[in-house]
Structure formats: C-alpha cells, structure tokens
C-alpha cells in the first residue's frame, strides 16, 4: 500500500525519478520493473522501499551526509539465499555468495541501502536493492536504481532514514 505521496518521497516515473520538486534521470534493472522479485532476475521491485542507510567510499569523497558510513575493504553484502545472513551486510572472508561493496569502479562510491526484503529477509526474494551511481544513461542495473553521481549527492543531502522510494 503506497498511501498518499508527499514531496519528501522519491517517486519513479517513466521520465525519471521525482524528488523535492526536481526530476532526475535514473537507470533501472535490466529485467524492468516487477511485482514478483526474485534473486538474480535483474528486475527492480515495485512497491515502497525505505532508505535504511548511506554508505560511501571515504577514499574517494567526503561524507555525503552526517549519518553516512564509510565502506571498508572487507565490507560485503550477502546475496546467497542459503546464507543465514542473506540480504544483510557481512564481512570478508565470507563463505557464501556475496557482493563486494568496495568496488574498483565508481558505482558504489555512494550507496543508499533500502529495506527491500529485509524484515525478515525471505530467501530468493531478492537482495541488495540499492540506489547508487550509474554506469551511464540508460545503462541497466542488476535491479537497483542508479543515478548520475552529482544527482545522487544532491538527493543524499536532502533525505533521511526512512525516506520512501516509490516504484509504482
């Protein structure tokens, strides 16, 4: 249930993501939008996601918000449905399948984590639905929402924990 939409919400539209009176180009998952998200399907889940945190590369930029947490060399995110820590941050070494948060490219220089499939995580329903820096316009993601770096920095400076991301 989406409920009333407010100017404090981020709302995905055909023309981009609307937030705080502005519209930003955004990349979505290569599998499009789905109401039936599954691990590895490449789709962006429809629904209401809430921002649960901001991670950033401290070796590449200053903290984008006072509540941002630096990404360390051993920081990972479990994407293995068989892992008891599925869809949660974990540390290296980690025996199960995972995604490295400290990437060589710049995609995860700024990461907004969300509550997608988080409380509790249901195995196979999808993990790591983030808002992060894009590869380029119209370049699809693995299911996340991705933005130009300067746009994502602008957004991060104006949100807080619990900000809603509405994907209709």
KEGU-387203 format. One record per residue (C-alpha): residue number from 1; residue in three letters; y, x, z. Coordinates in steps of 0.25 Angstrom, whole numbers, always signed. Each point is the difference from the previous one (the first is absolute). Layout:
! residues N
<guti><resi>NUM</resi><resn>Ala</resn><py>Y</py><px>X</px><pz>Z</pz></guti>
...
//
This chain:
! residues 168
<guti><resi>1</resi><resn>Unk</resn><py>+0</py><px>+0</px><pz>+0</pz></guti>
<guti><resi>2</resi><resn>Unk</resn><py>+13</py><px>+6</px><pz>-5</pz></guti>
<guti><resi>3</resi><resn>Unk</resn><py>+10</py><px>-9</px><pz>+7</pz></guti>
<guti><resi>4</resi><resn>Unk</resn><py>+15</py><px>+1</px><pz>-2</pz></guti>
<guti><resi>5</resi><resn>Unk</resn><py>+5</py><px>+12</px><pz>-7</pz></guti>
<guti><resi>6</resi><resn>Unk</resn><py>+11</py><px>+8</px><pz>+6</pz></guti>
<guti><resi>7</resi><resn>Unk</resn><py>+10</py><px>+10</px><pz>-6</pz></guti>
<guti><resi>8</resi><resn>Unk</resn><py>-7</py><px>+10</px><pz>+10</pz></guti>
<guti><resi>9</resi><resn>Unk</resn><py>-14</py><px>-2</px><pz>-8</pz></guti>
<guti><resi>10</resi><resn>Unk</resn><py>-4</py><px>+9</px><pz>-12</pz></guti>
<guti><resi>11</resi><resn>Unk</resn><py>-5</py><px>-10</px><pz>-11</pz></guti>
<guti><resi>12</resi><resn>Unk</resn><py>-7</py><px>+5</px><pz>-12</pz></guti>
<guti><resi>13</resi><resn>Unk</resn><py>+4</py><px>-7</px><pz>-13</pz></guti>
<guti><resi>14</resi><resn>Unk</resn><py>-3</py><px>+1</px><pz>-15</pz></guti>
<guti><resi>15</resi><resn>Unk</resn><py>+13</py><px>+8</px><pz>-1</pz></guti>
<guti><resi>16</resi><resn>Unk</resn><py>-2</py><px>+9</px><pz>+12</pz></guti>
<guti><resi>17</resi><resn>Unk</resn><py>+1</py><px>+0</px><pz>+15</pz></guti>
<guti><resi>18</resi><resn>Unk</resn><py>+11</py><px>-8</px><pz>+6</pz></guti>
<guti><resi>19</resi><resn>Unk</resn><py>+6</py><px>+5</px><pz>+13</pz></guti>
<guti><resi>20</resi><resn>Unk</resn><py>+13</py><px>+0</px><pz>+7</pz></guti>
<guti><resi>21</resi><resn>Unk</resn><py>+7</py><px>-6</px><pz>-12</pz></guti>
<guti><resi>22</resi><resn>Unk</resn><py>-5</py><px>+11</px><pz>-9</pz></guti>
<guti><resi>23</resi><resn>Unk</resn><py>-11</py><px>+0</px><pz>-10</pz></guti>
<guti><resi>24</resi><resn>Unk</resn><py>-9</py><px>+12</px><pz>-2</pz></guti>
<guti><resi>25</resi><resn>Unk</resn><py>-10</py><px>+4</px><pz>-11</pz></guti>
<guti><resi>26</resi><resn>Unk</resn><py>-14</py><px>+1</px><pz>+6</pz></guti>
<guti><resi>27</resi><resn>Unk</resn><py>-14</py><px>+4</px><pz>-5</pz></guti>
<guti><resi>28</resi><resn>Unk</resn><py>-12</py><px>-8</px><pz>+5</pz></guti>
<guti><resi>29</resi><resn>Unk</resn><py>-15</py><px>+2</px><pz>-1</pz></guti>
<guti><resi>30</resi><resn>Unk</resn><py>-7</py><px>+3</px><pz>-13</pz></guti>
<guti><resi>31</resi><resn>Unk</resn><py>-8</py><px>-12</px><pz>+3</pz></guti>
<guti><resi>32</resi><resn>Unk</resn><py>+12</py><px>-9</px><pz>+1</pz></guti>
<guti><resi>33</resi><resn>Unk</resn><py>+2</py><px>-10</px><pz>+12</pz></guti>
<guti><resi>34</resi><resn>Unk</resn><py>-12</py><px>-7</px><pz>+7</pz></guti>
<guti><resi>35</resi><resn>Unk</resn><py>-3</py><px>-10</px><pz>+11</pz></guti>
<guti><resi>36</resi><resn>Unk</resn><py>-13</py><px>+6</px><pz>+1</pz></guti>
<guti><resi>37</resi><resn>Unk</resn><py>+2</py><px>+15</px><pz>+3</pz></guti>
<guti><resi>38</resi><resn>Unk</resn><py>-12</py><px>+10</px><pz>+0</pz></guti>
<guti><resi>39</resi><resn>Unk</resn><py>-1</py><px>+15</px><pz>+3</pz></guti>
<guti><resi>40</resi><resn>Unk</resn><py>+2</py><px>+8</px><pz>-12</pz></guti>
<guti><resi>41</resi><resn>Unk</resn><py>+4</py><px>-12</px><pz>-9</pz></guti>
<guti><resi>42</resi><resn>Unk</resn><py>+14</py><px>+6</px><pz>-3</pz></guti>
<guti><resi>43</resi><resn>Unk</resn><py>+7</py><px>-13</px><pz>+2</pz></guti>
<guti><resi>44</resi><resn>Unk</resn><py>+12</py><px>-3</px><pz>+9</pz></guti>
<guti><resi>45</resi><resn>Unk</resn><py>-4</py><px>-11</px><pz>+10</pz></guti>
<guti><resi>46</resi><resn>Unk</resn><py>+8</py><px>-13</px><pz>+0</pz></guti>
<guti><resi>47</resi><resn>Unk</resn><py>+5</py><px>-5</px><pz>+13</pz></guti>
<guti><resi>48</resi><resn>Unk</resn><py>+10</py><px>+4</px><pz>+11</pz></guti>
<guti><resi>49</resi><resn>Unk</resn><py>-1</py><px>+15</px><pz>+5</pz></guti>
<guti><resi>50</resi><resn>Unk</resn><py>+8</py><px>+5</px><pz>+12</pz></guti>
<guti><resi>51</resi><resn>Unk</resn><py>+5</py><px>+15</px><pz>+0</pz></guti>
<guti><resi>52</resi><resn>Unk</resn><py>-7</py><px>+7</px><pz>+12</pz></guti>
<guti><resi>53</resi><resn>Unk</resn><py>+6</py><px>+14</px><pz>-2</pz></guti>
<guti><resi>54</resi><resn>Unk</resn><py>+7</py><px>+10</px><pz>-8</pz></guti>
<guti><resi>55</resi><resn>Unk</resn><py>-7</py><px>+14</px><pz>-3</pz></guti>
<guti><resi>56</resi><resn>Unk</resn><py>+7</py><px>+11</px><pz>-7</pz></guti>
<guti><resi>57</resi><resn>Unk</resn><py>-1</py><px>+15</px><pz>-4</pz></guti>
<guti><resi>58</resi><resn>Unk</resn><py>+9</py><px>+8</px><pz>+10</pz></guti>
<guti><resi>59</resi><resn>Unk</resn><py>-2</py><px>+12</px><pz>-9</pz></guti>
<guti><resi>60</resi><resn>Unk</resn><py>+7</py><px>-8</px><pz>-12</pz></guti>
<guti><resi>61</resi><resn>Unk</resn><py>+10</py><px>-9</px><pz>+7</pz></guti>
<guti><resi>62</resi><resn>Unk</resn><py>+7</py><px>-4</px><pz>+12</pz></guti>
<guti><resi>63</resi><resn>Unk</resn><py>-5</py><px>-11</px><pz>+8</pz></guti>
<guti><resi>64</resi><resn>Unk</resn><py>+4</py><px>-13</px><pz>-8</pz></guti>
<guti><resi>65</resi><resn>Unk</resn><py>+1</py><px>-8</px><pz>+12</pz></guti>
<guti><resi>66</resi><resn>Unk</resn><py>+0</py><px>+3</px><pz>+15</pz></guti>
<guti><resi>67</resi><resn>Unk</resn><py>-14</py><px>-6</px><pz>+2</pz></guti>
<guti><resi>68</resi><resn>Unk</resn><py>-6</py><px>+7</px><pz>-11</pz></guti>
<guti><resi>69</resi><resn>Unk</resn><py>-12</py><px>+9</px><pz>+3</pz></guti>
<guti><resi>70</resi><resn>Unk</resn><py>-3</py><px>+13</px><pz>-7</pz></guti>
<guti><resi>71</resi><resn>Unk</resn><py>-13</py><px>+2</px><pz>-8</pz></guti>
<guti><resi>72</resi><resn>Unk</resn><py>-8</py><px>+12</px><pz>+4</pz></guti>
<guti><resi>73</resi><resn>Unk</resn><py>-10</py><px>+9</px><pz>-8</pz></guti>
<guti><resi>74</resi><resn>Unk</resn><py>-12</py><px>-7</px><pz>+7</pz></guti>
<guti><resi>75</resi><resn>Unk</resn><py>+5</py><px>-15</px><pz>-2</pz></guti>
<guti><resi>76</resi><resn>Unk</resn><py>-9</py><px>-9</px><pz>-8</pz></guti>
<guti><resi>77</resi><resn>Unk</resn><py>-3</py><px>-15</px><pz>-2</pz></guti>
<guti><resi>78</resi><resn>Unk</resn><py>-14</py><px>-5</px><pz>+1</pz></guti>
<guti><resi>79</resi><resn>Unk</resn><py>-4</py><px>-8</px><pz>-13</pz></guti>
<guti><resi>80</resi><resn>Unk</resn><py>-15</py><px>-1</px><pz>+3</pz></guti>
<guti><resi>81</resi><resn>Unk</resn><py>-5</py><px>-14</px><pz>+4</pz></guti>
<guti><resi>82</resi><resn>Unk</resn><py>-11</py><px>+6</px><pz>+7</pz></guti>
<guti><resi>83</resi><resn>Unk</resn><py>+9</py><px>+8</px><pz>+9</pz></guti>
<guti><resi>84</resi><resn>Unk</resn><py>+3</py><px>-5</px><pz>+14</pz></guti>
<guti><resi>85</resi><resn>Unk</resn><py>+14</py><px>+5</px><pz>-2</pz></guti>
<guti><resi>86</resi><resn>Unk</resn><py>+1</py><px>-8</px><pz>-14</pz></guti>
<guti><resi>87</resi><resn>Unk</resn><py>+15</py><px>-2</px><pz>-4</pz></guti>
<guti><resi>88</resi><resn>Unk</resn><py>+6</py><px>+8</px><pz>+11</pz></guti>
<guti><resi>89</resi><resn>Unk</resn><py>+6</py><px>+14</px><pz>+1</pz></guti>
<guti><resi>90</resi><resn>Unk</resn><py>-10</py><px>+11</px><pz>+3</pz></guti>
<guti><resi>91</resi><resn>Unk</resn><py>+1</py><px>+15</px><pz>+1</pz></guti>
<guti><resi>92</resi><resn>Unk</resn><py>-7</py><px>+11</px><pz>-7</pz></guti>
<guti><resi>93</resi><resn>Unk</resn><py>-11</py><px>+3</px><pz>+0</pz></guti>
<guti><resi>94</resi><resn>Unk</resn><py>-6</py><px>-14</px><pz>-2</pz></guti>
<guti><resi>95</resi><resn>Unk</resn><py>-14</py><px>-2</px><pz>-5</pz></guti>
<guti><resi>96</resi><resn>Unk</resn><py>+3</py><px>-14</px><pz>-7</pz></guti>
<guti><resi>97</resi><resn>Unk</resn><py>+8</py><px>-2</px><pz>-13</pz></guti>
<guti><resi>98</resi><resn>Unk</resn><py>+15</py><px>+1</px><pz>+2</pz></guti>
<guti><resi>99</resi><resn>Unk</resn><py>+13</py><px>+2</px><pz>-7</pz></guti>
<guti><resi>100</resi><resn>Unk</resn><py>+8</py><px>+12</px><pz>+3</pz></guti>
<guti><resi>101</resi><resn>Unk</resn><py>+14</py><px>-4</px><pz>+5</pz></guti>
<guti><resi>102</resi><resn>Unk</resn><py>+6</py><px>+14</px><pz>-2</pz></guti>
<guti><resi>103</resi><resn>Unk</resn><py>-1</py><px>+0</px><pz>-15</pz></guti>
<guti><resi>104</resi><resn>Unk</resn><py>+4</py><px>+12</px><pz>-10</pz></guti>
<guti><resi>105</resi><resn>Unk</resn><py>+8</py><px>-10</px><pz>-9</pz></guti>
<guti><resi>106</resi><resn>Unk</resn><py>+12</py><px>-8</px><pz>+6</pz></guti>
<guti><resi>107</resi><resn>Unk</resn><py>-6</py><px>-14</px><pz>+0</pz></guti>
<guti><resi>108</resi><resn>Unk</resn><py>-2</py><px>+0</px><pz>+16</pz></guti>
<guti><resi>109</resi><resn>Unk</resn><py>+13</py><px>+7</px><pz>+3</pz></guti>
<guti><resi>110</resi><resn>Unk</resn><py>+4</py><px>-13</px><pz>+6</pz></guti>
<guti><resi>111</resi><resn>Unk</resn><py>-10</py><px>-11</px><pz>+4</pz></guti>
<guti><resi>112</resi><resn>Unk</resn><py>+2</py><px>-13</px><pz>+6</pz></guti>
<guti><resi>113</resi><resn>Unk</resn><py>-13</py><px>-5</px><pz>+6</pz></guti>
<guti><resi>114</resi><resn>Unk</resn><py>-4</py><px>-14</px><pz>+1</pz></guti>
<guti><resi>115</resi><resn>Unk</resn><py>-9</py><px>-10</px><pz>+7</pz></guti>
<guti><resi>116</resi><resn>Unk</resn><py>-8</py><px>-3</px><pz>-12</pz></guti>
<guti><resi>117</resi><resn>Unk</resn><py>-15</py><px>-2</px><pz>+5</pz></guti>
<guti><resi>118</resi><resn>Unk</resn><py>+4</py><px>+6</px><pz>+14</pz></guti>
<guti><resi>119</resi><resn>Unk</resn><py>-3</py><px>-9</px><pz>+12</pz></guti>
<guti><resi>120</resi><resn>Unk</resn><py>-12</py><px>+2</px><pz>-1</pz></guti>
<guti><resi>121</resi><resn>Unk</resn><py>-3</py><px>+7</px><pz>-13</pz></guti>
<guti><resi>122</resi><resn>Unk</resn><py>-11</py><px>-8</px><pz>-8</pz></guti>
<guti><resi>123</resi><resn>Unk</resn><py>-9</py><px>+10</px><pz>-7</pz></guti>
<guti><resi>124</resi><resn>Unk</resn><py>+2</py><px>+0</px><pz>-15</pz></guti>
<guti><resi>125</resi><resn>Unk</resn><py>+13</py><px>-9</px><pz>+0</pz></guti>
<guti><resi>126</resi><resn>Unk</resn><py>+9</py><px>+12</px><pz>-4</pz></guti>
<guti><resi>127</resi><resn>Unk</resn><py>+7</py><px>+11</px><pz>+7</pz></guti>
<guti><resi>128</resi><resn>Unk</resn><py>+13</py><px>+8</px><pz>+0</pz></guti>
<guti><resi>129</resi><resn>Unk</resn><py>+9</py><px>-10</px><pz>-6</pz></guti>
<guti><resi>130</resi><resn>Unk</resn><py>+13</py><px>+8</px><pz>+1</pz></guti>
<guti><resi>131</resi><resn>Unk</resn><py>+14</py><px>+0</px><pz>-6</pz></guti>
<guti><resi>132</resi><resn>Unk</resn><py>+2</py><px>+14</px><pz>-6</pz></guti>
<guti><resi>133</resi><resn>Unk</resn><py>+7</py><px>+9</px><pz>-10</pz></guti>
<guti><resi>134</resi><resn>Unk</resn><py>-4</py><px>-3</px><pz>-15</pz></guti>
<guti><resi>135</resi><resn>Unk</resn><py>-5</py><px>+9</px><pz>-11</pz></guti>
<guti><resi>136</resi><resn>Unk</resn><py>+10</py><px>-7</px><pz>-9</pz></guti>
<guti><resi>137</resi><resn>Unk</resn><py>+4</py><px>-14</px><pz>-5</pz></guti>
<guti><resi>138</resi><resn>Unk</resn><py>-12</py><px>-9</px><pz>-4</pz></guti>
<guti><resi>139</resi><resn>Unk</resn><py>-10</py><px>+10</px><pz>+5</pz></guti>
<guti><resi>140</resi><resn>Unk</resn><py>-10</py><px>-8</px><pz>+8</pz></guti>
<guti><resi>141</resi><resn>Unk</resn><py>-5</py><px>+4</px><pz>+13</pz></guti>
<guti><resi>142</resi><resn>Unk</resn><py>-14</py><px>-2</px><pz>+7</pz></guti>
<guti><resi>143</resi><resn>Unk</resn><py>+5</py><px>-13</px><pz>+7</pz></guti>
<guti><resi>144</resi><resn>Unk</resn><py>+13</py><px>+5</px><pz>+7</pz></guti>
<guti><resi>145</resi><resn>Unk</resn><py>+14</py><px>-4</px><pz>-4</pz></guti>
<guti><resi>146</resi><resn>Unk</resn><py>+8</py><px>+13</px><pz>-5</pz></guti>
<guti><resi>147</resi><resn>Unk</resn><py>+15</py><px>+2</px><pz>-1</pz></guti>
<guti><resi>148</resi><resn>Unk</resn><py>+10</py><px>+11</px><pz>-5</pz></guti>
<guti><resi>149</resi><resn>Unk</resn><py>+2</py><px>+10</px><pz>+11</pz></guti>
<guti><resi>150</resi><resn>Unk</resn><py>+15</py><px>-4</px><pz>+2</pz></guti>
<guti><resi>151</resi><resn>Unk</resn><py>-3</py><px>-15</px><pz>+0</pz></guti>
<guti><resi>152</resi><resn>Unk</resn><py>-11</py><px>+2</px><pz>+11</pz></guti>
<guti><resi>153</resi><resn>Unk</resn><py>+9</py><px>+9</px><pz>+8</pz></guti>
<guti><resi>154</resi><resn>Unk</resn><py>+11</py><px>-12</px><pz>-1</pz></guti>
<guti><resi>155</resi><resn>Unk</resn><py>-10</py><px>-10</px><pz>+4</pz></guti>
<guti><resi>156</resi><resn>Unk</resn><py>-6</py><px>+8</px><pz>+12</pz></guti>
<guti><resi>157</resi><resn>Unk</resn><py>+14</py><px>+2</px><pz>+6</pz></guti>
<guti><resi>158</resi><resn>Unk</resn><py>+1</py><px>-15</px><pz>+0</pz></guti>
<guti><resi>159</resi><resn>Unk</resn><py>-13</py><px>-5</px><pz>+6</pz></guti>
<guti><resi>160</resi><resn>Unk</resn><py>-7</py><px>+0</px><pz>+13</pz></guti>
<guti><resi>161</resi><resn>Unk</resn><py>-14</py><px>-2</px><pz>+5</pz></guti>
<guti><resi>162</resi><resn>Unk</resn><py>-5</py><px>-14</px><pz>-4</pz></guti>
<guti><resi>163</resi><resn>Unk</resn><py>+8</py><px>-1</px><pz>-12</pz></guti>
<guti><resi>164</resi><resn>Unk</resn><py>-7</py><px>-10</px><pz>-10</pz></guti>
<guti><resi>165</resi><resn>Unk</resn><py>-5</py><px>+4</px><pz>-14</pz></guti>
<guti><resi>166</resi><resn>Unk</resn><py>-3</py><px>-13</px><pz>-7</pz></guti>
<guti><resi>167</resi><resn>Unk</resn><py>-9</py><px>+1</px><pz>-12</pz></guti>
<guti><resi>168</resi><resn>Unk</resn><py>-1</py><px>-14</px><pz>-6</pz></guti>
//
